Amino acid sequence: MNNHDGINFLQWCLPRLHYRWNGFRKVRRQVCRRIKQRIKELNLSGIHEYQKFLEESEEEWNILDSMCYISISRFYRDKKVFQVIESILFPFLANQSLVENRAEIRCWSVGCCSGEEPYTLQLIWKLSVFPLVKQHLSLNIIATERNRILLDRAHKGIYTFRSLKELPVKFLREGFIKVNDEYLLKDEFRENVELQCQDVRLNTPSGKFDLIMCRNLVLTYFEKELQKEILERIVDKLRPKGFLVIGAHEIFPKGIGGVTNYRNMKCIYQKSS
Ligand SMILES: C[S@@+](CC[C@H](N)C(=O)[O-])C[C@H]1O[C@@H](n2cnc3c(N)ncnc32)[C@H](O)[C@@H]1O
């Protein structure tokens, strides 16, 4: 499959699966590699034969859908966002929980990949924010992901330096044990992170949340209608004054009620009280 055929194929199939071609454009190689492998498994001659096969097999669309994901993530990705979470959002939510007599802050990480995002939150909370909160309060995170292979990696908690290079040295030093060339996340930072295999198009974890991280998935890869439907569900899951964080390069769609932009920060929204 050459580059041109790959692009044509994705432009044809992605909208049928309610994905946005624009989201996949720059990172399409991951998906093309999986499709090539699938063509080999099916013993087909190439992408044109695969396209014909799809037209005759409804089931194959589900398999193609399961190949359309991008597994790029890093600890502390978009550092400014995590700095704001550390210095403003967590202290605000900690105060809010104490005023309301709650012993936990609840967070949902949507499309958590191999755990980079929820574990970053737990590192920040346990190493930086919690020591300043002089009362019993825990950060409980539900991290959902559709892909079981990525979830298994999250369970193992072993990373290469590449996915950790943006993490401040303090968190790297105190959060990980170096094993040969890799880094193992210490058990204490996996506590209170519940990993669940879930497709955000179909399921939502139960209960309300103080903080929802929905970055680099829904607003990048899903088509507009689907974005709105999922975002409305997500906003509904926020507690009053809770925060929704979207990706640093994502645009919040018009017409979603219930949240307002927080202090002019492009990717942070707060639920109205
Ligand atoms: C580009 S990564 C972003 C990871 C993380 N949120 C971040 O910003 O670093 C997108 C993740 O969403 C997962 N994903 C894709 N479709 C999904 C779906 N329908 N439901 C849940 N997770 C999904 C992918 O497997 C991948 O791990």
Ligand as a Chemical Component Dictionary entry (heavy atoms), coordinates in Angstrom:
data_LIG
# 
_chem_comp.id                   LIG 
_chem_comp.type                 NON-POLYMER 
_chem_comp.pdbx_formal_charge   0 
_chem_comp.three_letter_code    LIG 
# 
loop_
_chem_comp_atom.comp_id 
_chem_comp_atom.atom_id 
_chem_comp_atom.alt_atom_id 
_chem_comp_atom.type_symbol 
_chem_comp_atom.charge 
_chem_comp_atom.model_Cartn_x 
_chem_comp_atom.model_Cartn_y 
_chem_comp_atom.model_Cartn_z 
_chem_comp_atom.pdbx_ordinal 
LIG C1  C1  C 0  -3.859  9.863  21.309 1  
LIG S1  S1  S 1  -4.150  8.868  22.718 2  
LIG C2  C2  C 0  -4.321  10.102 23.976 3  
LIG C3  C3  C 0  -3.987  9.566  25.342 4  
LIG C4  C4  C 0  -4.099  10.603 26.482 5  
LIG N1  N1  N 0  -5.454  11.008 26.679 6  
LIG C5  C5  C 0  -3.217  11.789 26.208 7  
LIG O1  O1  O 0  -3.714  12.865 25.911 8  
LIG O2  O2  O -1 -2.000  11.647 26.261 9  
LIG C6  C6  C 0  -5.851  8.337  22.478 10 
LIG C7  C7  C 0  -6.204  7.134  23.325 11 
LIG O3  O3  O 0  -7.611  6.910  23.272 12 
LIG C8  C8  C 0  -7.867  5.522  23.084 13 
LIG N2  N2  N 0  -9.175  5.360  22.428 14 
LIG C9  C9  C 0  -9.436  5.421  21.096 15 
LIG N3  N3  N 0  -10.750 5.255  20.873 16 
LIG C10 C10 C 0  -11.327 5.084  22.089 17 
LIG C11 C11 C 0  -12.666 4.877  22.510 18 
LIG N4  N4  N 0  -13.661 4.817  21.633 19 
LIG N5  N5  N 0  -12.924 4.739  23.838 20 
LIG C12 C12 C 0  -11.902 4.805  24.743 21 
LIG N6  N6  N 0  -10.618 4.999  24.400 22 
LIG C13 C13 C 0  -10.330 5.144  23.089 23 
LIG C14 C14 C 0  -6.706  5.056  22.228 24 
LIG O4  O4  O 0  -6.541  3.664  22.303 25 
LIG C15 C15 C 0  -5.545  5.853  22.818 26 
LIG O5  O5  O 0  -4.981  5.201  23.901 27 
# 
loop_
_chem_comp_bond.comp_id 
_chem_comp_bond.atom_id_1 
_chem_comp_bond.atom_id_2 
_chem_comp_bond.value_order 
_chem_comp_bond.pdbx_ordinal 
LIG C1  S1  SING 1  
LIG S1  C2  SING 2  
LIG S1  C6  SING 3  
LIG C2  C3  SING 4  
LIG C3  C4  SING 5  
LIG C4  N1  SING 6  
LIG C4  C5  SING 7  
LIG C5  O1  DOUB 8  
LIG C5  O2  SING 9  
LIG C6  C7  SING 10 
LIG C7  O3  SING 11 
LIG C7  C15 SING 12 
LIG O3  C8  SING 13 
LIG C8  N2  SING 14 
LIG C8  C14 SING 15 
LIG N2  C9  SING 16 
LIG N2  C13 SING 17 
LIG C9  N3  DOUB 18 
LIG N3  C10 SING 19 
LIG C10 C11 SING 20 
LIG C10 C13 DOUB 21 
LIG C11 N4  SING 22 
LIG C11 N5  DOUB 23 
LIG N5  C12 SING 24 
LIG C12 N6  DOUB 25 
LIG N6  C13 SING 26 
LIG C14 O4  SING 27 
LIG C14 C15 SING 28 
LIG C15 O5  SING 29 
# 
